[in-house]
């Protein structure tokens, strides 16, 4: 699907009206991303506040201060979460 979207994007990116429409949509897309991040953070901080905060700040710091791929950072922190909830009783995770 992404390859098809990229093909159409490349075909229409030079069109003035399409470019203007895409530029206008960028604000709405940013707002939708901010709302999604807020909802996900609110849900994850509900039960295990400290553990979730540590993972969030670790992801932010790793993205900001290193050149490690965002996908690898998400994968590593996801594996940390899986390992933590698999081997540590849930009551002990803060």
Secondary structure, 3 states (H helix, E strand, C coil): CHHHHHHHHHHHCCCHHHHHHHHHHHHHHHHHHHHHHHHHHHHHCCCCHHHHHHHHHHHHHHHHHCCCCHHHHHHHHHHHHHHHHHHCCHHHCC
